[in-house]
Amino acid sequence: SGGILAATKNGAATLLATGRTRLELLGNEFGEEKLRAIRLLLLAQMASFCLIVGTILLIGLVTVLFWEQRVVLLSVLGTAFLLGGGVALLALRRASRGRRHLFTTSIAELEQDIRLLQGAARSEPRAD
């Protein structure tokens, strides 16, 4: 019975070590995804700010250059920007629906562990 008890302890220790490794991998993937999301957010904010300031300055320049047609010019540009914003909003909604699967590496490793354990369980001789 000592052999069965020792084998059970070894199996439990192996299972715990494997679980710990998988949890560490999961934590690493979570951290990487968090950093990626923060980086994308900061880049999007910087791009938006620069585009907004540049657009305001360009509209001011065009308005000064064509001062006599300022009402028509500002109406056309305002409409164009509203349409562009609507198209961008629709694109943003579409992009937000396509989700990236988190923890794909961890899930693949866990599936591999399950396959190995099932294969080992099938190949063990039964002592009846």
DRENPA-3360 file (N, C-alpha, C; in nm, 2 decimals, always signed):
BEGIN
1 = SGGILAAT = +0.08/-0.12/+0.00/+0.00/+0.00/+0.00/+0.09/+0.13/+0.00 ~ +0.21/+0.11/+0.05/+0.30/+0.23/+0.05/+0.33/+0.27/-0.10 ~ +0.34/+0.18/-0.19/+0.37/+0.21/-0.33/+0.25/+0.29/-0.39 ~ +0.13/+0.26/-0.36/+0.01/+0.33/-0.41/+0.01/+0.47/-0.35 ~ +0.03/+0.48/-0.22/+0.03/+0.61/-0.15/+0.14/+0.70/-0.20 ~ +0.26/+0.65/-0.23/+0.37/+0.73/-0.28/+0.34/+0.77/-0.42 ~ +0.28/+0.68/-0.50/+0.24/+0.72/-0.64/+0.13/+0.83/-0.64 ~ +0.04/+0.82/-0.55/-0.07/+0.92/-0.54/-0.01/+1.05/-0.50;
9 = KNGAATLL = +0.09/+1.05/-0.40/+0.15/+1.18/-0.36/+0.23/+1.24/-0.48 ~ +0.30/+1.15/-0.55/+0.38/+1.20/-0.67/+0.29/+1.26/-0.77 ~ +0.18/+1.19/-0.80/+0.08/+1.24/-0.89/+0.02/+1.37/-0.85 ~ -0.01/+1.39/-0.72/-0.07/+1.51/-0.68/+0.04/+1.62/-0.69 ~ +0.16/+1.59/-0.65/+0.27/+1.70/-0.66/+0.29/+1.74/-0.81 ~ +0.29/+1.64/-0.90/+0.30/+1.68/-1.04/+0.18/+1.76/-1.09 ~ +0.06/+1.72/-1.05/-0.06/+1.80/-1.08/-0.05/+1.94/-1.03 ~ -0.01/+1.96/-0.91/+0.00/+2.09/-0.85/+0.11/+2.18/-0.92;
17 = ATGRTRLE = +0.22/+2.11/-0.95/+0.33/+2.19/-1.02/+0.28/+2.23/-1.16 ~ +0.21/+2.14/-1.23/+0.16/+2.17/-1.36/+0.06/+2.29/-1.35 ~ -0.03/+2.28/-1.25/-0.13/+2.39/-1.23/-0.06/+2.52/-1.20 ~ +0.04/+2.52/-1.12/+0.11/+2.64/-1.09/+0.18/+2.70/-1.21 ~ +0.24/+2.62/-1.30/+0.30/+2.67/-1.42/+0.20/+2.73/-1.51 ~ +0.08/+2.66/-1.52/-0.02/+2.71/-1.61/-0.08/+2.85/-1.56 ~ -0.09/+2.86/-1.43/-0.14/+2.99/-1.37/-0.04/+3.10/-1.39 ~ +0.09/+3.07/-1.38/+0.19/+3.17/-1.41/+0.19/+3.21/-1.56;
25 = LLGNEFGE = +0.17/+3.12/-1.65/+0.15/+3.15/-1.79/+0.03/+3.23/-1.81 ~ -0.08/+3.20/-1.75/-0.20/+3.28/-1.76/-0.18/+3.42/-1.71 ~ -0.11/+3.44/-1.60/-0.08/+3.57/-1.55/+0.01/+3.65/-1.64 ~ +0.11/+3.59/-1.70/+0.19/+3.65/-1.80/+0.11/+3.70/-1.92 ~ +0.03/+3.62/-1.97/-0.06/+3.65/-2.09/-0.15/+3.77/-2.05 ~ -0.20/+3.77/-1.93/-0.29/+3.88/-1.89/-0.22/+4.01/-1.88 ~ -0.10/+4.00/-1.83/-0.01/+4.12/-1.82/+0.02/+4.18/-1.95 ~ +0.06/+4.09/-2.05/+0.09/+4.13/-2.18/-0.03/+4.20/-2.25;
33 = EKLRAIRL = -0.14/+4.14/-2.24/-0.26/+4.19/-2.30/-0.30/+4.33/-2.24 ~ -0.28/+4.34/-2.11/-0.31/+4.47/-2.04/-0.21/+4.58/-2.10 ~ -0.08/+4.55/-2.11/+0.01/+4.65/-2.16/-0.02/+4.68/-2.31 ~ -0.06/+4.59/-2.39/-0.10/+4.61/-2.53/-0.22/+4.70/-2.53 ~ -0.32/+4.68/-2.45/-0.44/+4.76/-2.45/-0.41/+4.91/-2.41 ~ -0.32/+4.92/-2.31/-0.29/+5.06/-2.26/-0.21/+5.13/-2.37 ~ -0.12/+5.06/-2.44/-0.04/+5.12/-2.55/-0.13/+5.16/-2.66 ~ -0.22/+5.08/-2.70/-0.31/+5.11/-2.81/-0.40/+5.23/-2.77;
41 = LLLAQMAS = -0.44/+5.24/-2.65/-0.53/+5.35/-2.60/-0.45/+5.48/-2.61 ~ -0.32/+5.48/-2.56/-0.24/+5.60/-2.56/-0.21/+5.65/-2.70 ~ -0.18/+5.55/-2.79/-0.16/+5.59/-2.93/-0.28/+5.65/-3.00 ~ -0.40/+5.59/-2.97/-0.52/+5.64/-3.03/-0.55/+5.78/-2.97 ~ -0.53/+5.81/-2.85/-0.55/+5.94/-2.79/-0.45/+6.04/-2.85 ~ -0.33/+6.01/-2.87/-0.23/+6.10/-2.93/-0.27/+6.13/-3.07 ~ -0.30/+6.03/-3.15/-0.34/+6.05/-3.29/-0.47/+6.13/-3.30 ~ -0.57/+6.11/-3.21/-0.69/+6.19/-3.21/-0.66/+6.33/-3.18;
49 = FCLIVGTI = -0.58/+6.36/-3.08/-0.55/+6.50/-3.04/-0.48/+6.57/-3.16 ~ -0.38/+6.51/-3.22/-0.30/+6.57/-3.33/-0.39/+6.60/-3.45 ~ -0.48/+6.50/-3.48/-0.57/+6.52/-3.59/-0.67/+6.63/-3.57 ~ -0.72/+6.64/-3.45/-0.82/+6.74/-3.41/-0.76/+6.88/-3.42 ~ -0.64/+6.90/-3.36/-0.57/+7.03/-3.37/-0.54/+7.07/-3.51 ~ -0.48/+6.97/-3.59/-0.45/+7.00/-3.73/-0.57/+7.03/-3.81 ~ -0.68/+6.97/-3.79/-0.80/+6.99/-3.86/-0.86/+7.13/-3.83 ~ -0.86/+7.17/-3.70/-0.90/+7.31/-3.66/-0.81/+7.41/-3.73;
57 = LLIGLVTV = -0.68/+7.39/-3.72/-0.59/+7.49/-3.79/-0.61/+7.50/-3.94 ~ -0.64/+7.39/-4.00/-0.66/+7.38/-4.15/-0.79/+7.45/-4.18 ~ -0.89/+7.43/-4.11/-1.02/+7.49/-4.13/-1.01/+7.64/-4.11 ~ -0.94/+7.69/-4.01/-0.91/+7.83/-3.99/-0.84/+7.89/-4.11 ~ -0.74/+7.82/-4.16/-0.66/+7.87/-4.27/-0.75/+7.88/-4.40 ~ -0.82/+7.78/-4.43/-0.91/+7.78/-4.55/-1.01/+7.89/-4.53 ~ -1.07/+7.91/-4.41/-1.17/+8.01/-4.39/-1.11/+8.15/-4.41 ~ -0.99/+8.18/-4.36/-0.92/+8.31/-4.38/-0.89/+8.33/-4.53;
65 = LFWEQRVV = -0.85/+8.22/-4.60/-0.82/+8.24/-4.74/-0.94/+8.27/-4.83 ~ -1.05/+8.21/-4.80/-1.17/+8.22/-4.87/-1.28/+8.29/-4.79 ~ -1.25/+8.41/-4.73/-1.33/+8.48/-4.64/-1.47/+8.52/-4.70 ~ -1.48/+8.55/-4.82/-1.60/+8.59/-4.88/-1.70/+8.47/-4.88 ~ -1.66/+8.35/-4.89/-1.75/+8.23/-4.90/-1.74/+8.16/-4.76 ~ -1.72/+8.22/-4.65/-1.70/+8.16/-4.53/-1.82/+8.08/-4.48 ~ -1.94/+8.12/-4.50/-2.06/+8.05/-4.46/-2.08/+7.92/-4.53 ~ -2.06/+7.93/-4.67/-2.07/+7.80/-4.75/-1.96/+7.71/-4.71;
73 = LLSVLGTA = -1.84/+7.76/-4.70/-1.72/+7.68/-4.67/-1.74/+7.61/-4.54 ~ -1.77/+7.68/-4.43/-1.79/+7.62/-4.30/-1.90/+7.52/-4.30 ~ -2.01/+7.54/-4.38/-2.12/+7.45/-4.38/-2.08/+7.32/-4.45 ~ -2.01/+7.33/-4.56/-1.96/+7.21/-4.63/-1.86/+7.13/-4.55 ~ -1.76/+7.20/-4.49/-1.66/+7.13/-4.41/-1.73/+7.07/-4.28 ~ -1.82/+7.14/-4.22/-1.89/+7.08/-4.10/-1.97/+6.95/-4.14 ~ -2.04/+6.96/-4.25/-2.11/+6.84/-4.30/-2.01/+6.72/-4.33 ~ -1.90/+6.76/-4.40/-1.81/+6.65/-4.43/-1.75/+6.59/-4.30;
81 = FLLGGGVA = -1.72/+6.67/-4.20/-1.66/+6.61/-4.08/-1.77/+6.53/-4.00 ~ -1.89/+6.57/-4.00/-2.00/+6.49/-3.94/-2.02/+6.36/-4.01 ~ -2.01/+6.36/-4.14/-2.02/+6.23/-4.21/-1.90/+6.14/-4.19 ~ -1.78/+6.20/-4.18/-1.66/+6.12/-4.15/-1.67/+6.06/-4.01 ~ -1.72/+6.14/-3.92/-1.73/+6.09/-3.78/-1.83/+5.98/-3.77 ~ -1.94/+5.99/-3.85/-2.04/+5.88/-3.85/-1.98/+5.75/-3.91 ~ -1.91/+5.77/-4.02/-1.84/+5.65/-4.08/-1.74/+5.59/-3.98 ~ -1.66/+5.67/-3.91/-1.57/+5.62/-3.82/-1.64/+5.55/-3.70;
89 = LLALRRAS = -1.75/+5.61/-3.65/-1.82/+5.54/-3.55/-1.88/+5.41/-3.59 ~ -1.93/+5.39/-3.71/-1.97/+5.26/-3.76/-1.86/+5.16/-3.77 ~ -1.74/+5.21/-3.81/-1.62/+5.12/-3.82/-1.58/+5.08/-3.68 ~ -1.59/+5.17/-3.58/-1.55/+5.14/-3.45/-1.64/+5.03/-3.39 ~ -1.77/+5.05/-3.41/-1.87/+4.95/-3.37/-1.84/+4.81/-3.43 ~ -1.81/+4.81/-3.56/-1.78/+4.68/-3.62/-1.65/+4.62/-3.57 ~ -1.55/+4.70/-3.54/-1.42/+4.65/-3.49/-1.43/+4.60/-3.35 ~ -1.52/+4.67/-3.27/-1.54/+4.62/-3.13/-1.61/+4.49/-3.12;
97 = RGRRHLFT = -1.68/+4.45/-3.22/-1.75/+4.32/-3.22/-1.65/+4.21/-3.24 ~ -1.55/+4.22/-3.32/-1.45/+4.12/-3.34/-1.36/+4.11/-3.23 ~ -1.38/+4.01/-3.14/-1.30/+4.00/-3.02/-1.18/+3.91/-3.04 ~ -1.07/+3.95/-2.98/-0.95/+3.86/-2.98/-0.96/+3.77/-2.86 ~ -0.94/+3.64/-2.88/-0.95/+3.55/-2.77/-0.83/+3.56/-2.68 ~ -0.86/+3.58/-2.55/-0.75/+3.59/-2.45/-0.71/+3.45/-2.41 ~ -0.59/+3.44/-2.37/-0.53/+3.32/-2.31/-0.53/+3.20/-2.40 ~ -0.51/+3.23/-2.53/-0.51/+3.11/-2.62/-0.39/+3.02/-2.60;
105 = TSIAELEQ = -0.27/+3.07/-2.56/-0.16/+2.99/-2.53/-0.19/+2.90/-2.40 ~ -0.25/+2.96/-2.30/-0.28/+2.88/-2.18/-0.38/+2.77/-2.21 ~ -0.48/+2.81/-2.28/-0.58/+2.71/-2.32/-0.52/+2.59/-2.40 ~ -0.43/+2.63/-2.49/-0.37/+2.52/-2.58/-0.28/+2.43/-2.49 ~ -0.21/+2.49/-2.39/-0.13/+2.41/-2.30/-0.21/+2.32/-2.21 ~ -0.32/+2.37/-2.16/-0.41/+2.29/-2.08/-0.47/+2.18/-2.16 ~ -0.51/+2.20/-2.28/-0.56/+2.10/-2.37/-0.46/+1.99/-2.39 ~ -0.33/+2.03/-2.41/-0.23/+1.94/-2.43/-0.21/+1.85/-2.31;
113 = DIRLLQGA = -0.21/+1.92/-2.19/-0.20/+1.84/-2.06/-0.31/+1.74/-2.05 ~ -0.43/+1.78/-2.08/-0.55/+1.69/-2.07/-0.53/+1.57/-2.17 ~ -0.48/+1.60/-2.29/-0.46/+1.48/-2.38/-0.35/+1.39/-2.33 ~ -0.24/+1.45/-2.28/-0.14/+1.36/-2.22/-0.18/+1.28/-2.10 ~ -0.26/+1.34/-2.01/-0.31/+1.27/-1.90/-0.41/+1.16/-1.94 ~ -0.50/+1.19/-2.04/-0.59/+1.08/-2.09/-0.51/+0.97/-2.16 ~ -0.41/+1.00/-2.23/-0.33/+0.90/-2.30/-0.26/+0.81/-2.19 ~ -0.20/+0.88/-2.09/-0.14/+0.80/-1.98/-0.24/+0.71/-1.91;
121 = ARSEPRAD = -0.36/+0.76/-1.89/-0.46/+0.68/-1.81/-0.50/+0.56/-1.90 ~ -0.51/+0.58/-2.03/-0.55/+0.46/-2.11/-0.43/+0.36/-2.12 ~ -0.31/+0.40/-2.12/-0.20/+0.31/-2.14/-0.16/+0.24/-2.01 ~ -0.21/+0.28/-1.89/-0.17/+0.22/-1.77/-0.24/+0.08/-1.76 ~ -0.16/-0.02/-1.72/-0.22/-0.16/-1.70/-0.31/-0.16/-1.58 ~ -0.42/-0.22/-1.59/-0.52/-0.23/-1.48/-0.48/-0.34/-1.39 ~ -0.48/-0.31/-1.26/-0.44/-0.42/-1.16/-0.57/-0.46/-1.09 ~ -0.65/-0.54/-1.15/-0.78/-0.59/-1.09/-0.76/-0.72/-1.02;
% end
